[in-house]
Structures are given as C-alpha cells and as structure tokens.
Amino acid sequence: MGSRLFTVARIKNCLLKNRITMAPMFTGYGNADGTISPAILEHYKEMGASGVGLVVVENMIVDGQRSRFGRLMAIDSDESIPELSRLAGVIKEGGAAAFCQINHGGRFAMVPNPIAPSPVPAFGGPAPEEMNIEMIESVIQKYVDAAMRAKQAGFDGVEIHGATGYLPAQFLSPRTNMRNDQYGGSLENRMRFGLQLVHRVQQALGSDYPVGYRFMADEWLPGGLHLDEAKIYAKELDKLGVAYLSVTAGTYESMFLPDKVTLSMQENYMADLAGSIKEVVGTTIIAAGRIATPEAAEQILASNQADLVGLARVLFADPSWPQKAAEGKNEEIKRCRTECDTCIKLVMQQKPVICAAWDNARKNKFKELLII
C-alpha cells in the first residue's frame, strides 16, 4: 500500500497537495501591540515551505480590549489587513494553503476586566464579567469582522478556536457555564453560542469559503465537557457544514495534571478521540497529538481515525519533517523530545518559544529576530 500522507485532499474549494497540516501552535512571536513581527514572518515562511499541505496560523485575537494575553497577533482592526496579507502571502509562496485561526480568550484573557459566560475565575485571577445578550451579540460580530479581514487579506480559510478552554468552550462546558438563560443549562443551550458563531461567520464569508473549527472532544476535568456531549456538538456543527473539525482535548487547567502529562508523551495520544468524532460526522477530521513519525501519521490515516494529520511541536522541532518523510528519510527527522516541555513552559510564562531540539544557529536566528 502506498503512502496516504502524500495524496491530495480537499477542504471545500481548497485543494491541499497532501494530508499533512501544520496545527496552530502559539509561539509568542507577535509584537506586544498585536502586530506581526519579523520572527512571525520568518516562522510562517518556513512553515509554508516545509512541505505541508496546509498551515493554520495560530490564535489571532478578535478583541484587543477584552481578550489580550501574551504576545498574540490581533485581527480586530482593518489596519491589520496589509500585514495579514503579507503573512498569508509568505505561507502560500511556499506551496501551502494558508488558514487563519481566530479566537477570544474569555476568562483566560489577561486583562483587568475579562468577560465570560459566567463569573468563573481562571488560575486565581479576577472573576470575569458575565456576558449579557448584548455582549454576546457584540462578540459574535467581532468574530465575523475578523473572519472577513482574514478573507480580505488572502487567507484560504479560517478556523474558529473552540478548544483549549477558550470562549466557545467556556459556553459549552458545564464547569464554566452557570447561566440560566438560553445560553446555559442544557447541552442544547450550551451549544447555542458556538453554533450561532459558526453560522454567522459562514453567512458572512459565503458557502464556498472554508470555515473550520478547532474542536475539544474532552475537557479532561471533573464536571467538564466529555466525549458523549462532544459527539452531539460535533454532529450539530456537521449539520451546519463546517469545513473540518480539528480534534484535540484538554484545557490549560488540565494539561499539566500528572496523568495527562504522562498521556501526552505517548505517540498518537489523541487519535482515538479523533476517531470517535469521525464515527459520527461526515466532515473532514484532522487528528493531532504527538504524531511524531511518518509511520504514526500513516497509521491514523490507514485506520480511518482522521482524514488529515496535524503536526505542531514535532514540526516546530524539525520543519523538514514533511520533506524527509516524502523522501523516505524518516530516520533523519529531529525528534520532539517526550521528556522536554521547554516550549510549553515558555508559553505559560508568556515568553517567545525556542525549541530545545534546535541547533545553536537556529536558536540565535530567532533570538535576534525577537530581540530577546
């Protein structure tokens, strides 16, 4: 049987040259004001030329006033469109399709007055302001405006970030949604925000423009969202015609639990969740979670757990992963070390990410670009 990794795929009207995607990974390379730095352009230029079929640009915030944290890029103003166009361009010049992930941090935002479905604090921070109906409508419109900017800038598609405990996941989770109105209580009500959000973005962009969704299959926390409810939500998103579901699990509050740290060291550790979601939907499924080797990626595709594979840290460690895989040079791939959490630790400290697996020349290049 030949390689499935290097067969073409399609996401709506977007043709991908293979089934390898760069899953969005926060680098902390944005400027402090949300603009795009030279390091961002260099990083995504490399990713576009790495041999992947699709690059999904990380976590762009739709509301700089109520959603800012770290060195995230912003997509909340028309003034950002020219530099966003440049970013999309450097990715596509390398031969990959370029999608843009849009997001609102909700209770995770590092601002004095965060907003969320309910006043449930994160990490001992301030209790967020509970969103009223007018605020919900305003935030949905901010997503719509951001998605329109991404399309205008030349991105081939957008991805709504509905995972890792961000705002759509906060509405969906019974742990963080304590509302007693039409957006809280039953699963039907807790799904409402995310489904309205996707529908409104789709309406604005047109039926042929791909709108994907970063999907949380399990919150991995007591009292949170679990797979049984996630499957129902996935089916509702599928009915809307979402372009794909990029399946992941956990939040910032669960990923450092000892059992989850141990789990995350295993190859393909979230592929079973992707497979469970694929069983109940017809849309494209992207699997992620330490897909460290081409053999592991092929296994996911061959077992029909997913249609595409998403590489994050392993591609960050070795941007030549796809090219080496295509040439059968699997043994030359630089491995993301299972015992190393350097990148995650830097992210949690809101610092730009440097990979411990890089050689000194590469580390120094990015340090110079970041002026750190």
C-alpha positions as CSV (number, residue, x, y, z in Angstrom):
1,M,0.0,0.0,0.0
2,G,1.4,3.4,-0.9
3,S,1.6,6.4,1.3
4,R,-1.7,8.0,2.1
5,L,0.1,11.1,3.6
6,F,1.1,12.4,0.2
7,T,-2.3,12.0,-1.6
8,V,-4.2,15.2,-2.3
9,A,-7.1,16.3,-0.2
10,R,-9.8,19.0,-0.4
11,I,-11.4,21.3,2.2
12,K,-14.4,22.7,0.4
13,N,-12.9,24.6,-2.6
14,C,-9.4,24.5,-1.2
15,L,-7.1,21.8,-2.7
16,L,-4.3,20.5,-0.5
17,K,-1.3,18.9,-2.0
18,N,-1.1,16.3,0.8
19,R,-2.7,15.3,4.1
20,I,-0.2,17.0,6.4
21,T,-1.3,20.2,8.2
22,M,0.6,22.5,10.5
23,A,-1.7,22.6,13.5
24,P,-1.8,26.1,15.1
25,M,0.8,26.4,17.9
26,F,1.2,29.5,20.0
27,T,4.8,30.8,19.5
28,G,4.6,34.1,21.4
29,Y,6.3,35.8,18.4
30,G,3.9,38.6,17.9
31,N,4.8,42.1,18.9
32,A,3.5,43.4,22.2
33,D,0.9,45.6,20.4
34,G,-0.5,42.6,18.5
35,T,1.2,43.4,15.2
36,I,3.3,40.9,13.2
37,S,7.0,40.7,13.9
38,P,9.8,39.7,11.6
39,A,10.0,36.5,13.6
40,I,6.4,35.7,12.8
41,L,7.1,36.2,9.1
42,E,10.2,34.1,9.2
43,H,8.5,31.3,11.1
44,Y,5.5,31.1,8.8
45,K,7.6,31.4,5.7
46,E,9.4,28.3,6.8
47,M,6.2,26.5,7.6
48,G,4.7,27.3,4.2
49,A,7.8,25.9,2.5
50,S,8.1,22.9,4.8
51,G,6.1,20.6,2.6
52,V,2.8,20.6,4.5
53,G,-0.4,21.0,2.6
54,L,-2.0,23.4,5.0
55,V,-0.7,25.9,7.5
56,V,-3.1,27.2,10.2
57,V,-1.8,30.4,11.7
58,E,-2.1,30.5,15.5
59,N,-4.6,32.2,17.7
60,M,-5.4,35.7,16.4
61,I,-7.5,37.7,18.8
62,V,-10.8,39.2,17.7
63,D,-11.0,41.8,20.5
64,G,-7.8,43.5,21.7
65,Q,-9.6,45.2,24.6
66,R,-11.2,42.2,26.4
67,S,-9.2,39.2,25.0
68,R,-5.5,40.2,25.0
69,F,-2.9,38.0,26.6
70,G,0.8,37.3,25.9
71,R,2.2,38.2,22.5
72,L,-0.8,37.2,20.4
73,M,-1.4,38.7,17.0
74,A,-4.5,40.8,16.6
75,I,-7.1,40.7,13.9
76,D,-9.5,43.2,15.4
77,S,-8.9,46.2,13.2
78,D,-8.9,46.9,9.5
79,E,-5.5,48.4,9.9
80,S,-4.1,44.9,10.3
81,I,-5.2,43.8,6.8
82,P,-2.0,44.8,4.9
83,E,0.4,42.9,7.2
84,L,-2.0,39.9,7.4
85,S,-1.9,39.9,3.6
86,R,1.9,39.8,3.8
87,L,1.7,36.9,6.2
88,A,-0.8,34.9,4.1
89,G,1.5,35.6,1.1
90,V,4.7,34.2,2.6
91,I,2.9,31.0,3.5
92,K,1.4,30.5,0.1
93,E,4.6,31.3,-1.7
94,G,6.0,28.1,-0.1
95,G,3.3,26.0,-1.7
96,A,0.9,25.5,1.3
97,A,-2.6,26.7,1.7
98,A,-3.0,29.3,4.5
99,F,-5.8,29.4,7.1
100,C,-6.1,31.8,9.9
101,Q,-7.3,30.8,13.4
102,I,-9.5,33.4,15.1
103,N,-10.1,33.4,18.9
104,H,-11.4,35.1,22.0
105,G,-9.8,34.2,25.3
106,G,-12.8,34.8,27.5
107,R,-11.9,34.1,31.1
108,F,-8.3,33.3,30.1
109,A,-7.7,36.9,28.8
110,M,-5.0,38.7,30.8
111,V,-6.9,42.0,31.1
112,P,-8.3,43.7,34.2
113,N,-11.9,43.1,33.1
114,P,-12.2,39.7,31.3
115,I,-15.6,38.5,30.1
116,A,-17.0,35.0,30.1
117,P,-20.3,33.1,30.1
118,S,-20.2,33.0,33.9
119,P,-18.1,34.7,36.6
120,V,-15.7,31.7,37.0
121,P,-12.1,32.8,37.5
122,A,-9.1,31.2,35.8
123,F,-5.9,30.5,37.7
124,G,-7.0,32.6,40.7
125,G,-7.4,35.7,38.5
126,P,-10.3,38.2,38.7
127,A,-13.8,36.9,38.3
128,P,-14.8,37.7,34.7
129,E,-17.9,39.8,33.9
130,E,-20.8,37.6,32.9
131,M,-21.7,38.4,29.3
132,N,-25.2,39.7,28.8
133,I,-27.1,39.1,25.5
134,E,-25.9,42.4,24.0
135,M,-22.2,41.5,24.8
136,I,-22.7,38.0,23.2
137,E,-24.0,39.6,20.0
138,S,-21.1,42.0,20.0
139,V,-18.5,39.3,20.4
140,I,-20.0,37.2,17.7
141,Q,-19.9,40.2,15.4
142,K,-16.2,40.7,16.3
143,Y,-15.5,37.1,15.1
144,V,-17.4,37.8,11.9
145,D,-15.4,41.0,11.3
146,A,-12.2,39.2,12.0
147,A,-13.1,36.4,9.6
148,M,-13.9,38.9,6.9
149,R,-10.5,40.5,7.4
150,A,-8.8,37.2,7.1
151,K,-10.6,36.6,3.8
152,Q,-9.8,40.0,2.5
153,A,-6.1,39.5,3.4
154,G,-5.9,36.5,1.2
155,F,-6.2,33.6,3.6
156,D,-7.7,30.5,2.0
157,G,-9.9,29.7,5.0
158,V,-10.5,30.5,8.7
159,E,-10.5,28.3,11.8
160,I,-12.6,29.2,14.8
161,H,-10.8,28.2,18.0
162,G,-13.3,26.2,20.0
163,A,-10.9,24.3,22.1
164,T,-8.3,24.6,24.9
165,G,-10.9,26.2,27.2
166,Y,-11.3,29.4,25.2
167,L,-14.6,31.3,24.9
168,P,-16.7,28.9,22.8
169,A,-15.5,26.0,25.0
170,Q,-16.4,28.1,28.1
171,F,-20.0,28.3,26.9
172,L,-20.0,24.6,26.1
173,S,-18.6,23.3,29.3
174,P,-21.0,22.7,32.3
175,R,-18.0,23.5,34.5
176,T,-17.6,27.1,33.3
177,N,-21.2,27.9,32.1
178,M,-23.5,28.5,35.1
179,R,-26.1,30.5,33.1
180,N,-29.8,30.0,33.5
181,D,-30.9,31.7,30.2
182,Q,-31.0,30.4,26.6
183,Y,-27.2,30.1,26.6
184,G,-26.9,27.9,29.7
185,G,-28.1,24.8,31.5
186,S,-28.9,22.0,28.9
187,L,-26.5,20.9,26.3
188,E,-28.8,22.4,23.7
189,N,-28.4,25.8,25.3
190,R,-24.7,25.5,26.0
191,M,-24.1,24.7,22.3
192,R,-26.0,27.8,21.2
193,F,-23.2,30.3,21.3
194,G,-20.8,28.1,19.2
195,L,-23.4,27.2,16.7
196,Q,-24.6,30.7,16.2
197,L,-21.0,31.9,15.9
198,V,-20.1,29.3,13.2
199,H,-23.4,30.1,11.3
200,R,-22.8,33.8,11.4
201,V,-19.2,33.5,10.2
202,Q,-20.3,31.1,7.4
203,Q,-23.0,33.5,6.3
204,A,-20.6,36.4,6.1
205,L,-17.9,34.5,4.2
206,G,-20.1,32.6,1.7
207,S,-20.8,28.9,1.3
208,D,-17.6,28.1,-0.7
209,Y,-15.2,29.7,1.8
210,P,-13.9,27.1,4.3
211,V,-14.7,27.7,8.0
212,G,-13.0,25.0,10.1
213,Y,-13.3,24.5,13.9
214,R,-10.7,23.6,16.5
215,F,-12.7,21.1,18.4
216,M,-12.4,20.0,22.1
217,A,-13.5,16.3,22.4
218,D,-13.0,16.1,26.1
219,E,-12.2,18.8,28.7
220,W,-10.3,16.2,30.9
221,L,-11.6,17.8,34.0
222,P,-14.3,16.7,36.6
223,G,-17.6,18.3,35.8
224,G,-16.5,19.4,32.4
225,L,-17.3,18.6,28.8
226,H,-16.8,14.9,28.0
227,L,-16.9,12.8,24.8
228,D,-20.6,11.9,25.0
229,E,-21.7,15.5,24.8
230,A,-18.8,16.5,22.4
231,K,-20.2,13.9,19.9
232,I,-23.6,15.6,19.9
233,Y,-22.0,19.0,19.4
234,A,-19.8,17.7,16.6
235,K,-23.0,16.4,14.8
236,E,-24.6,19.8,15.1
237,L,-21.5,21.5,13.7
238,D,-21.5,19.0,10.9
239,K,-25.1,19.8,10.1
240,L,-24.0,23.5,9.6
241,G,-21.5,22.4,7.0
242,V,-18.3,23.2,9.0
243,A,-15.3,22.6,6.7
244,Y,-13.5,20.4,9.2
245,L,-13.1,19.6,12.8
246,S,-9.5,19.7,14.1
247,V,-9.8,17.4,17.2
248,T,-8.0,18.0,20.4
249,A,-8.6,17.6,24.1
250,G,-7.9,19.3,27.4
251,T,-7.5,22.9,28.6
252,Y,-4.8,24.9,30.2
253,E,-6.3,23.8,33.5
254,S,-6.0,20.0,32.7
255,M,-2.9,19.7,30.5
256,F,-0.5,19.7,33.5
257,L,-2.3,17.1,35.5
258,P,0.2,14.2,36.1
259,D,-1.9,11.6,34.2
260,K,-2.3,13.9,31.3
261,V,1.4,14.8,31.2
262,T,2.1,11.1,31.0
263,L,-0.5,10.5,28.4
264,S,0.9,13.4,26.2
265,M,4.2,11.5,26.0
266,Q,2.6,8.7,24.0
267,E,2.5,8.8,20.3
268,N,-0.9,9.5,18.7
269,Y,-2.3,10.0,22.1
270,M,-5.4,11.9,20.9
271,A,-6.0,9.9,17.7
272,D,-8.7,7.8,19.4
273,L,-10.7,10.9,20.2
274,A,-10.4,12.0,16.5
275,G,-11.6,8.6,15.5
276,S,-14.6,8.8,17.9
277,I,-15.7,12.1,16.4
278,K,-15.1,10.8,12.8
279,E,-17.6,8.0,13.5
280,V,-20.5,10.4,14.0
281,V,-19.8,13.1,11.3
282,G,-19.2,13.4,7.6
283,T,-16.9,16.4,7.5
284,T,-13.2,16.3,7.3
285,I,-11.4,15.3,10.5
286,I,-7.9,16.4,11.5
287,A,-6.1,14.4,14.2
288,A,-3.3,15.8,16.4
289,G,-1.4,14.8,19.5
290,R,2.3,13.9,19.2
291,I,2.2,12.4,15.7
292,A,5.9,12.1,15.9
293,T,6.8,9.9,12.9
294,P,5.5,9.4,9.4
295,E,4.6,5.8,10.4
296,A,2.4,7.1,13.1
297,A,0.7,9.5,10.7
298,E,0.1,6.7,8.2
299,Q,-1.4,4.6,10.9
300,I,-4.0,7.3,11.7
301,L,-5.0,7.6,8.1
302,A,-5.0,3.9,7.4
303,S,-7.2,3.2,10.4
304,N,-9.7,5.9,9.3
305,Q,-9.3,7.8,12.5
306,A,-8.9,11.0,10.5
307,D,-8.6,12.4,7.0
308,L,-5.7,14.7,7.8
309,V,-2.9,14.9,10.4
310,G,-1.9,18.0,12.3
311,L,1.7,18.5,13.3
312,A,2.5,21.1,15.9
313,R,5.6,20.6,18.2
314,V,7.1,17.9,16.0
315,L,7.1,20.3,13.0
316,F,8.3,23.1,15.1
317,A,11.3,20.9,16.2
318,D,12.0,19.9,12.6
319,P,10.4,22.0,9.8
320,S,11.9,19.5,7.3
321,W,9.7,16.7,8.7
322,P,7.4,16.5,5.6
323,Q,10.2,16.6,3.1
324,K,12.1,13.9,4.9
325,A,9.0,11.8,5.1
326,A,8.4,12.2,1.4
327,E,12.0,11.2,0.6
328,G,11.8,8.2,2.9
329,K,14.4,9.7,5.3
330,N,12.4,9.1,8.4
331,E,15.5,8.3,10.5
332,E,16.8,11.8,9.8
333,I,13.9,13.6,11.4
334,K,14.8,15.5,14.5
335,R,12.5,14.3,17.3
336,C,10.5,16.5,19.6
337,R,11.7,15.0,22.9
338,T,8.9,13.4,25.0
339,E,10.7,14.4,28.3
340,C,11.0,18.0,27.2
341,D,8.4,20.7,27.9
342,T,10.6,23.7,27.1
343,C,8.1,25.2,24.6
344,I,5.1,24.7,26.8
345,K,6.8,26.2,29.8
346,L,7.8,29.3,27.8
347,V,4.2,29.6,26.6
348,M,2.8,29.5,30.1
349,Q,5.3,32.2,31.1
350,Q,4.1,34.3,28.1
351,K,7.6,34.2,26.5
352,P,8.5,33.5,22.9
353,V,9.1,29.9,22.2
354,I,12.5,28.5,21.3
355,C,12.8,24.7,20.8
356,A,15.4,22.8,22.8
357,A,16.0,20.5,19.8
358,W,17.2,23.3,17.6
359,D,20.9,23.8,16.9
360,N,22.5,27.0,18.2
361,A,22.5,28.7,14.8
362,R,18.7,28.4,14.6
363,K,18.2,29.4,18.2
364,N,20.3,32.5,17.6
365,K,18.5,33.4,14.4
366,F,15.1,33.6,16.1
367,K,16.5,35.3,19.2
368,E,17.9,38.0,17.0
369,L,14.6,38.4,15.2
370,L,12.8,38.6,18.5
371,I,15.3,40.9,20.1
372,I,15.3,38.7,23.3
